[in-house]
Amino acid sequence: MAQAEDADRWLREGVARHARGEIAAAETLYRKVLQVRPDDANAANLLGVAARQRGDLAAALEWGARAVALRPGVGAFLANHGAALAEAGRLEEAVGTLRAALAARPDDPVVLRNLGQALCAMGDPRAALAPLERAAALQPDAAEPMLALAHARREAGDGAGAAAAAEAALVRARGDAALAAQARFLLAALGRCAPPERAPSSYVRDLFDQYAPRFEAELTGRLGYRTPEALAALLRRAGVAAEGGLRVLDLGCGTGLSGAALAPFAARLEGLDLSPRMLAEARRRGLYAALHEADLLDWLPRHPRAFDLVAAADVLNYLGDLAPALAAIGAALVPGGVAAFSVEAGPAGAPYTLGEGMRYRHDPVHVAALARAAGFSELAREAAILRRERGAPVAGVLFVLRLGGGG
Ligand SMILES: C[S@@+](CC[C@H](N)C(=O)[O-])C[C@H]1O[C@@H](n2cnc3c(N)ncnc32)[C@H](O)[C@@H]1O
């Protein structure tokens, strides 16, 4: 019979192996502890941490809830469970749990940052300011909390404060190219410097990873998102038959809302996205023959003439200069293949502008010129309301282009 001392030893050994990154071995040891001591809250908490590291959020939530139920009020357990709840998009529960964690550990910078970011995601950036300011002060060398503070200030309407925090984040990010690019991108969105040619891929990935569990409910509900259906309808009107005969690529497929609209055109439907968590949601739909985690600008040129139809619904607004994307889409299409995409409509004259919403807007006339230069002829173009933002309609333009056939 295993004894209590064995359980203590397994727990210590599990923690040591966990720290060395041997997650599976650590989990085995924690489970052995629970066989001897089913109410060991430490083992349950650590199993939750390990599950979250493996990306198994359902298990992380289960173990975290068990640890908190076994020992309510333990700051570390509440902190870990709150982080998992936030990651799962269960924001109200996350905020409650993280506030309880703070009661036990008021100066925990990670809890403060997670709480601030959950409040922002809930649409309450003002409430996020105090915890994020405290997190940034507690970690004077860390760029992440300062960058989170900059975003919260931007969302709360404090452009000057947001720029000051983004400048500070840029200084702190020295040596971390991805964080520095994110700080610069925010400064550009605030009008403090010229916009880069594209949104940093790390920014887009983090944004959509964080958004994934709530994306569909928010987009189709509060935000009234209809771009996939509108693009599919325009394809039909442009004479592209929805007879299930095409090799289709859903570029920036997200959770698969666009795939559902494209499926009637496809003999084979593939999806591509930067965000692993968006892709995980898309995989659950069972619509796609293949899903690729990649940046579209890297992936498309490596798959020449592979598709009959490439569609991008609400994706190219994360790119400023569309010339590389149009060339890459052209490379991945067979001659005569079709490209369909939406852009947010920007002012005439400027090829692209970066809005405070951190997405690019494009001058449709310039997009049409770039498309011609990339070898496309225009089959259809239509103004559309893409979605609402803060209650206001977002004006866009839908394009359907054919590769070749131009003058
Ligand atoms: C607003 S969502 C739209 C998702 C889907 N097309 C739809 O209509 O529901 C934009 C998606 O494009 C992806 N994305 C943006 N830029 C990308 C890039 N350069 N390469 C690959 N995916 C990208 C994002 O990760 C995100 O999932």
The ligand as a Gaussian input file, in Angstrom:
#p B3LYP/6-31G(d) Opt

LIG

0 1
 C      -11.948000      38.657000     -38.616000
 S      -11.335000      37.038000     -38.787000
 C      -12.293000      36.404000     -40.132000
 C      -12.385000      34.907000     -40.099000
 C      -13.233000      34.280000     -41.212000
 N      -12.698000      34.552000     -42.512000
 C      -14.669000      34.740000     -41.119000
 O      -15.146000      35.343000     -42.081000
 O      -15.302000      34.482000     -40.082000
 C       -9.749000      37.295000     -39.538000
 C       -8.880000      36.044000     -39.528000
 O       -7.772000      36.261000     -40.423000
 C       -6.606000      35.719000     -39.845000
 N       -5.451000      36.409000     -40.439000
 C       -5.208000      37.742000     -40.443000
 N       -4.045000      37.993000     -41.072000
 C       -3.551000      36.799000     -41.499000
 C       -2.386000      36.402000     -42.213000
 N       -1.478000      37.297000     -42.612000
 N       -2.204000      35.093000     -42.474000
 C       -3.123000      34.166000     -42.058000
 N       -4.236000      34.488000     -41.371000
 C       -4.458000      35.786000     -41.088000
 C       -6.785000      35.950000     -38.362000
 O       -5.982000      35.098000     -37.582000
 C       -8.284000      35.732000     -38.167000
 O       -8.586000      34.412000     -37.805000

